[in-house]
Amino acid sequence: MLLAVAAATVRVLMGGRYRGLNASVPSGVNNLVGDPPSRVGEGGNRFVFPGILLSNANHVLNKLDELHCIVDMHNTDVVCITESWMDSETPSSVCNIGDFNLYRRDRSVGQGGGVLCFVRSRIHSHQLVPVLNQPYDNDFEIMWVLLRPNVLPRPLCCLIIGVAYVPPWYNAEKLRLLKSYFLSSVDYFRSRYTILDL
């Protein structure tokens, strides 16, 4: 299963429900919807998809206390942040929210932008970089993280999360290239991992 998280939609489809923070509403507990859906697989085995939170932080460093409280209160497993506003001079250690691994992709030029993903340390995870046949603009603010929770339904071997920020100044040509990059990345991952559907 491939879960694509896009800042433009600011929501995540999980088991037929939308979960996450709506960026147009001030962040807080009222913006969270539902619990992680629990399912029964073949043979009566139970599995729970990780709880995912998505937010456009617009500078995450000054919102870490609020983020930490929301994550603890709702037992969130994966936190995807767009517009992190972090750069190469900002150490990852200043953005720690406890028992989480941090993955980040900072904007390479200019201020703002950037994406990051916190994954609870009990979930095996690592950042993925698709190896594509054609060269793409390295400035796309998109990051892929592979998750291997302890229990998943068959034949699912992993979950792949894509965290993307699409700046408002992208023109039609840049959006076309981004779409092509996104689809090529999905094809690359589908050829290497068991993915049920998109």
Backbone as ProteinMPNN parsed JSONL, in Angstrom:
{"seq_chain_A": "MLLAVAAATVRVLMGGRYRGLNASVPSGVNNLVGDPPSRVGEGGNRFVFPGILLSNANHVLNKLDELHCIVDMHNTDVVCITESWMDSETPSSVCNIGDFNLYRRDRSVGQGGGVLCFVRSRIHSHQLVPVLNQPYDNDFEIMWVLLRPNVLPRPLCCLIIGVAYVPPWYNAEKLRLLKSYFLSSVDYFRSRYTILDL", "coords_chain_A": {"N_chain_A": [[0.866, -1.167, 0.0], [0.618, 2.134, -0.823], [0.944, 5.178, 0.597], [0.319, 8.331, -0.184], [1.196, 11.454, 0.753], [0.183, 14.655, 0.455], [0.786, 18.108, 0.542], [-0.985, 19.853, -0.578], [-3.529, 18.744, -0.371], [-3.744, 18.223, 2.311], [-4.543, 16.095, 3.985], [-4.942, 12.679, 4.936], [-5.597, 9.571, 3.592], [-6.775, 6.929, 5.289], [-7.612, 3.729, 5.595], [-10.155, 4.205, 4.486], [-11.002, 6.438, 5.843], [-10.574, 9.923, 6.521], [-7.787, 11.344, 8.06], [-6.041, 13.623, 10.104], [-4.521, 16.906, 10.437], [-6.137, 19.866, 9.522], [-4.847, 22.328, 7.557], [-5.934, 24.853, 7.251], [-7.318, 25.397, 9.493], [-6.809, 26.473, 12.824], [-4.236, 24.727, 14.53], [-4.864, 21.978, 16.695], [-6.555, 19.883, 19.1], [-9.191, 19.459, 18.222], [-9.028, 19.169, 15.503], [-8.214, 16.644, 14.869], [-9.243, 13.507, 13.624], [-10.918, 10.59, 14.384], [-9.639, 7.261, 15.265], [-6.71, 5.168, 14.74], [-7.544, 2.867, 12.224], [-8.566, -0.397, 13.045], [-8.157, -3.685, 11.919], [-9.203, -7.0, 10.938], [-7.36, -9.604, 9.773], [-6.56, -12.361, 7.528], [-7.119, -15.512, 9.005], [-7.856, -14.47, 11.432], [-6.017, -12.705, 12.524], [-5.094, -9.67, 14.079], [-4.475, -6.351, 13.022], [-3.151, -3.064, 13.078], [-3.202, -0.084, 11.419], [-0.65, 2.376, 11.358], [-1.123, 5.387, 13.241], [-1.46, 8.468, 11.65], [-0.342, 11.782, 11.356], [-0.677, 14.826, 9.719], [0.605, 17.987, 9.004], [0.833, 21.397, 8.029], [3.323, 23.175, 9.076], [4.585, 25.664, 8.916], [7.089, 26.691, 9.9], [8.471, 24.762, 11.99], [10.034, 24.675, 14.322], [9.224, 26.569, 16.241], [6.909, 25.457, 17.132], [7.116, 23.084, 18.448], [6.465, 22.296, 21.114], [3.626, 22.259, 21.158], [3.215, 20.368, 19.128], [4.399, 18.097, 20.267], [2.677, 17.669, 22.461], [0.209, 17.079, 21.141], [0.908, 14.765, 19.72], [1.523, 13.004, 21.837], [-0.951, 12.965, 23.188], [-2.66, 11.73, 21.372], [-1.442, 9.419, 20.681], [0.083, 9.143, 18.302], [1.745, 7.661, 15.52], [3.173, 8.311, 13.212], [4.354, 11.355, 12.029], [3.915, 13.817, 9.736], [5.305, 16.646, 8.341], [4.959, 19.645, 6.615], [6.47, 22.552, 5.124], [8.649, 22.986, 6.968], [10.706, 24.731, 7.43], [13.367, 24.315, 8.015], [16.949, 24.223, 7.691], [20.188, 23.353, 6.282], [21.93, 24.134, 8.258], [20.61, 23.765, 10.618], [20.614, 21.605, 13.251], [19.403, 18.234, 13.553], [18.919, 17.446, 16.131], [17.735, 19.536, 17.566], [15.128, 19.364, 16.976], [13.775, 17.298, 18.204], [11.245, 15.058, 19.24], [10.943, 13.169, 21.284], [10.44, 9.694, 21.497], [11.004, 9.137, 18.709], [12.107, 8.651, 15.331], [13.712, 10.858, 13.118], [13.243, 12.069, 9.873], [14.252, 14.074, 7.197], [13.923, 16.566, 4.636], [15.322, 19.277, 3.521], [14.742, 22.564, 2.144], [16.738, 23.448, -0.563], [17.57, 25.908, -1.56], [17.103, 29.236, -0.586], [14.654, 30.591, 1.75], [12.298, 28.984, 3.997], [9.821, 26.419, 3.188], [10.531, 22.878, 2.786], [10.333, 19.517, 4.102], [9.476, 17.158, 6.652], [9.554, 14.086, 8.526], [8.458, 12.344, 11.274], [8.89, 9.237, 12.789], [7.694, 6.807, 14.925], [9.957, 5.136, 17.059], [9.653, 2.384, 17.529], [8.678, 1.35, 15.21], [10.046, -0.075, 12.451], [11.898, 1.765, 10.151], [13.03, 3.6, 7.275], [14.558, 6.081, 5.163], [13.753, 6.48, 1.73], [15.14, 6.637, -1.553], [14.237, 7.098, -4.752], [15.534, 5.432, -7.634], [15.762, 6.65, -10.648], [15.21, 6.51, -14.23], [15.362, 8.821, -15.806], [16.718, 12.134, -15.483], [15.742, 14.357, -12.858], [14.541, 17.449, -11.473], [16.317, 18.348, -8.706], [15.324, 19.891, -6.718], [12.755, 19.401, -5.872], [10.466, 19.25, -3.236], [10.008, 16.684, -1.795], [9.738, 13.657, -0.049], [10.386, 10.264, 0.683], [9.437, 7.645, 2.818], [9.947, 4.473, 4.139], [7.991, 2.199, 5.946], [7.86, -0.456, 8.261], [5.734, -1.824, 10.049], [5.108, -3.972, 12.924], [2.945, -5.785, 12.536], [1.183, -6.452, 9.692], [-1.39, -6.7, 7.172], [-1.637, -9.613, 5.038], [-0.986, -9.51, 1.53], [0.835, -7.546, 2.258], [3.921, -5.96, 2.599], [5.067, -3.682, 3.516], [4.683, -0.166, 4.288], [4.672, 2.787, 2.405], [5.393, 6.091, 2.747], [4.823, 9.196, 1.334], [5.925, 12.43, 1.617], [5.145, 15.622, 0.736], [5.731, 18.962, -0.365], [4.276, 21.485, -2.168], [5.182, 24.365, -3.513], [3.47, 27.543, -3.807], [4.313, 29.047, -5.959], [4.982, 27.425, -8.102], [4.997, 26.932, -11.566], [3.085, 25.884, -14.499], [4.715, 24.156, -16.027], [6.628, 23.299, -14.149], [4.948, 21.972, -12.354], [4.078, 19.904, -14.034], [6.493, 18.495, -14.364], [6.903, 17.738, -11.702], [4.696, 16.05, -11.302], [5.355, 14.003, -13.117], [7.744, 13.114, -11.934], [6.726, 12.189, -9.484], [4.97, 10.086, -10.315], [6.824, 8.413, -11.618], [8.416, 7.724, -9.445], [6.564, 6.304, -7.868], [6.08, 4.124, -9.593], [8.654, 3.005, -9.572], [8.857, 2.2, -6.847], [6.708, 0.393, -6.717], [7.658, -1.643, -8.303], [9.498, -2.82, -6.675], [8.48, -3.419, -4.163], [5.823, -5.113, -2.41], [2.799, -3.925, -3.139], [-0.493, -3.173, -2.53], [-2.553, -1.391, -3.566], [-3.016, 1.943, -4.834]], "CA_chain_A": [[0.0, 0.0, 0.0], [1.392, 3.356, -0.887], [0.198, 6.325, 1.095], [0.94, 9.556, -0.657], [0.756, 12.581, 1.558], [0.465, 15.878, -0.291], [0.422, 19.29, 1.315], [-2.104, 20.54, -1.212], [-4.786, 18.192, 0.115], [-3.657, 18.303, 3.766], [-5.281, 15.032, 4.644], [-4.397, 11.368, 4.64], [-6.628, 8.542, 3.501], [-6.372, 5.748, 6.063], [-8.684, 2.768, 5.793], [-11.445, 4.758, 4.115], [-11.295, 7.644, 6.622], [-9.575, 10.976, 6.469], [-7.198, 11.644, 9.358], [-4.981, 14.617, 10.033], [-4.835, 18.284, 10.757], [-6.462, 20.715, 8.391], [-3.948, 23.475, 7.676], [-6.666, 26.117, 7.261], [-7.903, 25.542, 10.821], [-5.73, 26.499, 13.798], [-3.956, 23.378, 14.996], [-5.392, 21.646, 18.006], [-7.151, 18.568, 19.248], [-10.451, 19.359, 17.493], [-8.785, 18.885, 14.093], [-7.919, 15.232, 14.682], [-10.461, 12.746, 13.368], [-10.873, 9.135, 14.453], [-8.511, 6.491, 15.748], [-6.194, 4.316, 13.678], [-8.477, 1.78, 11.985], [-8.128, -1.747, 13.364], [-8.739, -4.622, 10.969], [-8.941, -8.415, 11.169], [-6.867, -10.202, 8.546], [-6.764, -13.794, 7.35], [-6.808, -16.29, 10.193], [-8.237, -13.745, 12.624], [-4.937, -11.858, 13.026], [-5.435, -8.254, 14.128], [-3.423, -5.405, 12.7], [-3.561, -1.668, 13.193], [-2.378, 0.829, 10.645], [-0.111, 3.437, 12.206], [-1.821, 6.666, 13.245], [-0.668, 9.444, 10.903], [-0.7, 13.191, 11.508], [-0.08, 15.691, 8.7], [0.362, 19.396, 9.278], [1.688, 22.424, 7.446], [3.751, 23.839, 10.306], [5.045, 27.028, 8.681], [8.202, 26.856, 10.838], [8.191, 23.749, 13.012], [10.81, 24.834, 15.551], [8.491, 27.323, 17.265], [5.654, 24.753, 17.437], [7.45, 21.743, 18.93], [5.729, 21.97, 22.342], [2.259, 21.9, 20.766], [3.299, 19.125, 18.376], [4.681, 17.035, 21.233], [1.434, 17.417, 23.221], [-0.777, 16.429, 20.264], [1.401, 13.406, 19.44], [1.34, 12.202, 23.061], [-2.366, 12.849, 23.513], [-3.369, 10.878, 20.418], [-0.628, 8.238, 20.422], [0.387, 9.163, 16.874], [2.939, 6.892, 15.173], [3.893, 8.976, 12.127], [4.023, 12.776, 11.933], [4.436, 14.393, 8.497], [5.277, 18.104, 8.44], [5.383, 20.425, 5.45], [6.978, 23.886, 5.469], [9.384, 22.868, 8.23], [11.593, 25.899, 7.481], [14.689, 23.942, 8.517], [17.984, 24.251, 6.666], [21.335, 22.487, 6.568], [22.604, 24.601, 9.468], [19.798, 23.398, 11.777], [20.817, 20.189, 13.583], [18.181, 17.467, 13.819], [18.744, 17.284, 17.576], [16.878, 20.593, 18.123], [13.756, 19.081, 16.554], [13.456, 15.99, 18.745], [9.984, 14.986, 20.0], [10.872, 11.968, 22.113], [10.735, 8.357, 21.003], [10.76, 9.158, 17.27], [13.2, 8.862, 14.379], [13.422, 12.023, 12.287], [13.71, 12.098, 8.49], [13.965, 15.422, 6.717], [14.43, 17.069, 3.348], [15.282, 20.728, 3.621], [14.811, 23.32, 0.898], [18.158, 23.651, -0.864], [17.849, 27.313, -1.853], [16.112, 30.175, -0.07], [14.047, 30.395, 3.063], [10.987, 28.338, 4.033], [9.675, 25.106, 2.58], [11.09, 21.712, 3.455], [9.422, 18.539, 4.685], [10.091, 16.207, 7.574], [8.693, 12.999, 8.957], [8.816, 11.661, 12.511], [8.335, 7.886, 12.855], [7.937, 6.225, 16.246], [11.137, 4.271, 16.945], [9.295, 0.963, 17.553], [8.357, 0.972, 13.833], [11.238, -0.069, 11.602], [11.701, 2.716, 9.051], [14.193, 4.27, 6.678], [14.244, 6.979, 4.052], [13.967, 5.899, 0.408], [15.433, 7.541, -2.664], [14.009, 6.325, -5.977], [16.547, 5.484, -8.682], [14.935, 6.816, -11.847], [15.937, 6.49, -15.501], [15.578, 10.161, -16.343], [17.067, 13.1, -14.432], [14.69, 15.266, -12.417], [14.945, 18.591, -10.675], [16.616, 17.913, -7.342], [14.744, 20.845, -5.78], [11.417, 19.016, -5.441], [10.389, 19.049, -1.789], [9.275, 15.437, -1.59], [10.554, 12.671, 0.638], [9.742, 8.958, 0.799], [9.862, 6.888, 4.001], [9.404, 3.126, 4.194], [7.631, 1.743, 7.288], [7.566, -1.883, 8.425], [5.151, -2.119, 11.363], [5.227, -5.379, 13.317], [1.868, -6.613, 12.001], [0.482, -5.91, 8.53], [-2.164, -7.75, 6.495], [-1.014, -10.227, 3.873], [0.426, -9.713, 1.238], [1.517, -6.264, 2.448], [5.221, -6.098, 3.259], [5.497, -2.404, 4.071], [3.948, 1.038, 3.901], [5.566, 3.842, 1.932], [4.776, 7.401, 2.94], [5.421, 10.301, 0.587], [5.614, 13.738, 2.195], [5.469, 16.583, -0.319], [5.272, 20.35, -0.289], [4.237, 22.103, -3.493], [5.115, 25.812, -3.311], [2.453, 28.198, -4.628], [4.905, 29.698, -7.129], [5.251, 26.475, -9.181], [4.234, 27.174, -12.788], [2.518, 24.675, -15.105], [5.806, 23.262, -16.431], [7.202, 22.711, -12.925], [3.951, 21.015, -11.858], [4.114, 18.742, -14.927], [7.692, 17.747, -14.007], [6.665, 17.146, -10.39], [3.781, 14.917, -11.517], [6.132, 12.953, -13.763], [8.648, 12.586, -10.907], [5.911, 11.447, -8.522], [4.517, 8.838, -10.933], [7.997, 7.561, -11.831], [8.808, 7.217, -8.127], [5.586, 5.275, -7.499], [6.378, 2.95, -10.422], [9.891, 2.431, -9.056], [8.574, 1.498, -5.597], [5.812, -0.737, -7.001], [8.44, -2.73, -8.887], [10.394, -3.381, -5.669], [7.783, -3.767, -2.942], [4.455, -5.594, -2.596], [1.886, -2.822, -2.877], [-1.843, -3.615, -2.922], [-3.144, -0.41, -4.455], [-2.618, 3.326, -4.545]], "C_chain_A": [[0.901, 1.215, 0.0], [0.514, 4.494, -0.418], [0.923, 7.572, 0.65], [0.343, 10.715, 0.114], [1.145, 13.842, 0.819], [-0.032, 17.079, 0.488], [-0.775, 20.01, 0.712], [-3.442, 20.037, -0.688], [-4.883, 18.236, 1.631], [-4.585, 17.308, 4.452], [-4.704, 13.695, 4.181], [-5.546, 10.369, 4.612], [-6.114, 7.301, 4.211], [-7.594, 4.849, 6.237], [-10.058, 3.333, 5.497], [-11.837, 6.0, 4.895], [-10.221, 8.678, 6.388], [-9.109, 11.262, 7.882], [-6.176, 12.752, 9.15], [-5.457, 15.987, 10.417], [-5.138, 19.045, 9.491], [-5.666, 22.002, 8.549], [-4.7, 24.803, 7.743], [-7.316, 26.391, 8.614], [-6.758, 25.606, 11.809], [-5.51, 25.109, 14.389], [-4.463, 23.184, 16.41], [-6.076, 20.304, 17.975], [-8.408, 18.415, 18.411], [-10.252, 19.013, 16.027], [-8.486, 17.421, 13.824], [-9.221, 14.452, 14.55], [-10.175, 11.266, 13.505], [-9.619, 8.561, 15.06], [-7.955, 5.676, 14.6], [-7.129, 3.131, 13.461], [-7.851, 0.428, 12.292], [-8.852, -2.7, 12.421], [-8.432, -6.045, 11.41], [-8.557, -9.018, 9.835], [-7.202, -11.677, 8.462], [-6.369, -14.524, 8.624], [-7.129, -15.578, 11.493], [-7.144, -12.873, 13.22], [-5.35, -10.39, 12.976], [-4.227, -7.423, 13.734], [-4.002, -4.005, 12.795], [-2.63, -0.844, 12.322], [-1.861, 1.922, 11.566], [-0.971, 4.699, 12.112], [-0.928, 7.727, 12.618], [-1.237, 10.841, 11.121], [0.028, 13.974, 10.43], [-0.41, 17.122, 9.042], [1.333, 20.261, 8.49], [2.092, 23.327, 8.605], [4.114, 25.298, 10.109], [6.034, 27.446, 9.773], [7.969, 25.977, 12.06], [8.9, 24.02, 14.336], [10.071, 25.61, 16.627], [7.151, 26.679, 17.619], [5.902, 23.362, 18.011], [6.695, 21.351, 20.194], [4.311, 21.512, 22.023], [2.246, 20.562, 20.025], [3.52, 17.944, 19.324], [3.43, 16.674, 22.027], [0.405, 16.66, 22.383], [-0.374, 14.987, 19.981], [1.2, 12.508, 20.651], [-0.127, 11.946, 23.355], [-3.084, 11.832, 22.624], [-2.563, 9.654, 19.998], [-0.339, 8.076, 18.93], [1.701, 8.433, 16.611], [3.803, 7.58, 14.125], [3.407, 10.42, 12.055], [4.709, 13.324, 10.685], [4.236, 15.901, 8.549], [5.73, 18.705, 7.117], [5.71, 21.833, 5.922], [7.659, 23.868, 6.833], [10.283, 24.079, 8.467], [12.941, 25.567, 8.104], [15.682, 24.008, 7.369], [19.17, 23.411, 7.12], [22.091, 22.912, 7.827], [21.837, 24.259, 10.743], [20.014, 21.929, 12.094], [19.484, 19.5, 13.894], [17.895, 17.352, 15.309], [17.852, 18.362, 18.192], [15.405, 20.343, 17.819], [13.291, 17.723, 17.056], [12.13, 16.031, 19.491], [9.859, 13.652, 20.714], [11.258, 10.716, 21.38], [10.445, 8.232, 19.506], [12.075, 9.252, 16.511], [12.784, 10.003, 13.465], [14.051, 11.851, 10.91], [13.35, 13.461, 7.942], [14.567, 15.669, 5.34], [14.232, 18.567, 3.39], [15.285, 21.36, 2.233], [16.272, 23.669, 0.66], [18.521, 25.113, -1.101], [16.737, 28.177, -1.269], [15.55, 29.759, 1.277], [12.706, 29.679, 2.929], [11.014, 26.947, 3.453], [10.258, 23.986, 3.427], [10.014, 20.812, 4.018], [10.197, 17.689, 5.682], [9.058, 15.201, 8.015], [9.278, 12.393, 10.225], [8.143, 10.291, 12.488], [8.701, 7.303, 14.215], [9.013, 5.144, 16.129], [10.808, 2.779, 17.002], [8.889, 0.45, 16.169], [9.642, 1.052, 13.02], [10.975, 0.853, 10.412], [13.048, 3.175, 8.509], [13.741, 5.087, 5.475], [14.602, 6.288, 2.743], [14.298, 6.994, -0.596], [15.235, 6.738, -3.939], [15.148, 6.517, -6.976], [15.796, 5.492, -10.005], [15.796, 6.902, -13.099], [16.235, 7.881, -16.033], [15.888, 11.14, -15.209], [15.885, 14.026, -14.129], [15.302, 16.398, -11.618], [15.139, 18.134, -9.229], [15.995, 18.834, -6.295], [13.326, 20.489, -5.349], [11.441, 18.717, -3.943], [9.47, 17.867, -1.527], [10.236, 14.42, -0.996], [9.728, 11.4, 0.803], [10.314, 8.223, 2.003], [9.16, 5.539, 3.986], [9.173, 2.751, 5.653], [7.371, 0.248, 7.252], [7.036, -2.108, 9.838], [5.222, -3.611, 11.655], [4.177, -6.269, 12.678], [1.169, -5.863, 10.87], [-0.32, -7.036, 7.888], [-1.359, -8.359, 5.341], [-1.635, -9.646, 2.627], [1.25, -8.432, 1.4], [2.842, -6.47, 3.168], [5.645, -4.805, 3.938], [4.492, -1.315, 3.684], [4.982, 2.053, 3.432], [4.811, 5.153, 2.007], [5.535, 8.411, 2.077], [4.98, 11.61, 1.213], [6.068, 14.775, 1.178], [4.957, 17.967, 0.031], [5.371, 20.937, -1.69], [4.099, 23.61, -3.29], [4.099, 26.464, -4.241], [3.017, 28.844, -5.892], [5.26, 28.727, -8.25], [4.372, 26.814, -10.383], [3.793, 25.831, -13.384], [3.607, 23.677, -15.495], [6.419, 22.56, -15.221], [6.241, 21.68, -12.324], [3.912, 19.751, -12.716], [5.329, 17.869, -14.6], [7.535, 17.051, -12.653], [5.754, 15.926, -10.505], [4.526, 13.738, -12.135], [7.09, 12.3, -12.769], [7.885, 11.714, -9.92], [5.493, 10.096, -9.096], [5.677, 7.883, -11.201], [8.476, 6.956, -10.519], [7.87, 6.102, -7.681], [5.843, 4.004, -8.302], [7.637, 2.239, -9.93], [9.623, 1.623, -7.783], [7.671, 0.286, -5.816], [6.583, -1.921, -7.569], [9.325, -3.422, -7.841], [9.71, -3.85, -4.39], [6.384, -4.257, -3.277], [3.508, -4.491, -2.165], [0.513, -3.229, -3.395], [-2.479, -2.661, -3.908], [-2.666, 0.965, -4.041], [-3.811, 4.095, -4.062]], "O_chain_A": [[1.858, 1.282, 0.772], [-0.55, 4.739, -0.987], [2.046, 7.826, 1.084], [-0.87, 10.921, 0.118], [2.33, 14.075, 0.581], [-1.137, 17.068, 1.029], [-1.502, 20.704, 1.422], [-4.391, 20.813, -0.571], [-5.984, 18.282, 2.18], [-5.314, 17.653, 5.382], [-4.052, 13.619, 3.139], [-6.373, 10.342, 5.524], [-5.132, 6.693, 3.783], [-8.518, 5.203, 6.97], [-11.028, 2.99, 6.172], [-12.9, 6.569, 4.644], [-9.077, 8.335, 6.087], [-9.92, 11.408, 8.796], [-5.518, 12.8, 8.111], [-6.638, 16.207, 10.687], [-4.451, 18.873, 8.484], [-5.794, 22.692, 9.56], [-4.156, 25.786, 8.244], [-7.808, 27.494, 8.855], [-5.796, 24.854, 11.656], [-6.465, 24.401, 14.708], [-4.484, 24.116, 17.215], [-6.161, 19.664, 16.926], [-8.672, 17.316, 17.923], [-11.203, 18.604, 15.362], [-8.501, 16.992, 12.671], [-10.184, 14.706, 15.274], [-9.295, 10.736, 12.828], [-8.657, 9.278, 15.336], [-8.631, 5.497, 13.588], [-7.477, 2.449, 14.425], [-6.738, 0.138, 11.853], [-10.042, -2.527, 12.159], [-7.496, -6.268, 12.178], [-9.324, -8.957, 8.875], [-8.025, -12.184, 9.225], [-5.371, -14.172, 9.253], [-6.716, -16.034, 12.559], [-7.317, -12.347, 14.319], [-5.885, -9.918, 11.973], [-3.093, -7.758, 14.074], [-5.202, -3.8, 12.613], [-1.409, -0.903, 12.475], [-2.577, 2.351, 12.471], [-1.482, 5.036, 11.044], [0.231, 7.873, 13.006], [-2.449, 11.051, 11.075], [1.232, 13.799, 10.248], [-1.559, 17.449, 9.337], [2.498, 19.908, 8.307], [1.298, 24.148, 9.065], [3.97, 26.098, 11.034], [5.824, 28.436, 10.473], [7.349, 26.398, 13.036], [8.395, 23.62, 15.385], [10.264, 25.345, 17.814], [6.343, 27.282, 18.325], [4.984, 22.543, 18.054], [6.317, 20.189, 20.342], [3.845, 20.502, 22.551], [1.376, 19.723, 20.262], [2.879, 16.904, 19.177], [3.154, 15.494, 22.242], [-0.204, 15.705, 22.865], [-1.216, 14.089, 20.0], [0.755, 11.369, 20.508], [-0.505, 10.836, 23.73], [-4.007, 11.153, 23.072], [-2.947, 8.936, 19.074], [-0.503, 6.99, 18.373], [2.655, 8.565, 17.377], [5.027, 7.449, 14.145], [2.204, 10.679, 12.023], [5.935, 13.301, 10.584], [3.124, 16.377, 8.775], [6.761, 18.316, 6.569], [5.275, 22.253, 6.994], [7.3, 24.628, 7.733], [10.582, 24.406, 9.616], [13.593, 26.448, 8.664], [15.304, 23.865, 6.206], [19.156, 22.832, 8.206], [22.825, 22.107, 8.399], [22.362, 24.444, 11.841], [19.639, 21.073, 11.293], [18.563, 20.116, 14.431], [16.743, 17.177, 15.706], [17.262, 18.128, 19.247], [14.534, 21.034, 18.346], [12.49, 17.063, 16.394], [11.903, 16.938, 20.293], [8.777, 13.066, 20.746], [12.291, 10.674, 20.712], [9.725, 7.326, 19.085], [13.037, 9.856, 16.986], [11.618, 10.097, 13.081], [15.234, 11.531, 10.79], [12.253, 13.958, 8.195], [15.567, 15.068, 4.947], [13.108, 19.062, 3.304], [15.769, 20.766, 1.27], [16.964, 24.131, 1.568], [19.661, 25.512, -0.865], [15.557, 27.873, -1.444], [15.916, 28.733, 1.85], [12.054, 29.753, 1.887], [12.077, 26.362, 3.248], [10.45, 24.136, 4.634], [8.925, 21.266, 4.369], [11.412, 17.525, 5.571], [7.853, 15.424, 7.899], [10.438, 11.981, 10.254], [6.951, 10.195, 12.198], [9.868, 7.303, 14.609], [8.982, 4.332, 15.204], [11.623, 1.971, 16.556], [8.769, -0.76, 15.974], [10.254, 2.115, 12.912], [9.947, 0.734, 9.745], [14.064, 3.139, 9.203], [12.705, 4.827, 4.864], [15.619, 5.6, 2.649], [13.806, 8.118, -0.504], [15.981, 5.792, -4.192], [15.661, 7.623, -7.142], [15.261, 4.469, -10.432], [16.956, 7.31, -13.045], [17.275, 8.089, -16.657], [15.376, 10.988, -14.1], [15.137, 14.42, -15.024], [16.437, 16.309, -11.15], [14.219, 17.597, -8.612], [16.13, 18.578, -5.099], [12.741, 21.204, -4.536], [12.328, 18.019, -3.451], [8.326, 18.021, -1.101], [11.398, 14.336, -1.393], [8.52, 11.457, 1.034], [11.53, 8.18, 2.191], [7.94, 5.462, 3.839], [10.044, 2.956, 6.498], [6.738, -0.257, 6.325], [7.78, -2.528, 10.724], [5.378, -4.42, 10.741], [4.481, -7.404, 12.31], [0.632, -4.774, 11.072], [0.03, -8.206, 8.042], [-0.508, -7.696, 4.748], [-2.814, -9.296, 2.693], [2.268, -8.269, 0.729], [2.881, -7.089, 4.232], [6.487, -4.823, 4.835], [3.589, -1.525, 2.874], [6.06, 2.155, 4.019], [3.741, 5.312, 1.419], [6.764, 8.456, 2.106], [3.782, 11.87, 1.326], [7.239, 14.807, 0.799], [3.898, 18.125, 0.638], [6.427, 20.888, -2.32], [3.022, 24.089, -2.935], [3.888, 25.983, -5.354], [2.257, 29.157, -6.808], [5.796, 29.159, -9.271], [3.158, 26.967, -10.248], [4.095, 24.772, -12.834], [3.433, 22.473, -15.308], [6.696, 21.361, -15.269], [6.676, 20.635, -11.84], [3.733, 18.651, -12.192], [5.217, 16.644, -14.562], [7.979, 15.917, -12.477], [6.006, 14.895, -9.883], [4.341, 12.597, -11.713], [7.236, 11.078, -12.757], [8.34, 10.628, -9.561], [5.645, 9.07, -8.433], [5.531, 6.673, -11.03], [8.897, 5.8, -10.486], [8.32, 5.074, -7.175], [5.824, 2.91, -7.738], [7.678, 1.01, -9.879], [10.1, 0.497, -7.649], [7.853, -0.743, -5.165], [6.21, -3.072, -7.345], [9.848, -4.505, -8.104], [10.301, -4.601, -3.614], [5.816, -3.875, -4.3], [3.417, -4.159, -0.983], [0.368, -3.589, -4.563], [-2.906, -3.08, -4.984], [-1.995, 1.126, -3.021], [-3.7, 5.283, -3.762]]}, "name": "protein", "num_of_chains": 1, "seq": "MLLAVAAATVRVLMGGRYRGLNASVPSGVNNLVGDPPSRVGEGGNRFVFPGILLSNANHVLNKLDELHCIVDMHNTDVVCITESWMDSETPSSVCNIGDFNLYRRDRSVGQGGGVLCFVRSRIHSHQLVPVLNQPYDNDFEIMWVLLRPNVLPRPLCCLIIGVAYVPPWYNAEKLRLLKSYFLSSVDYFRSRYTILDL"}
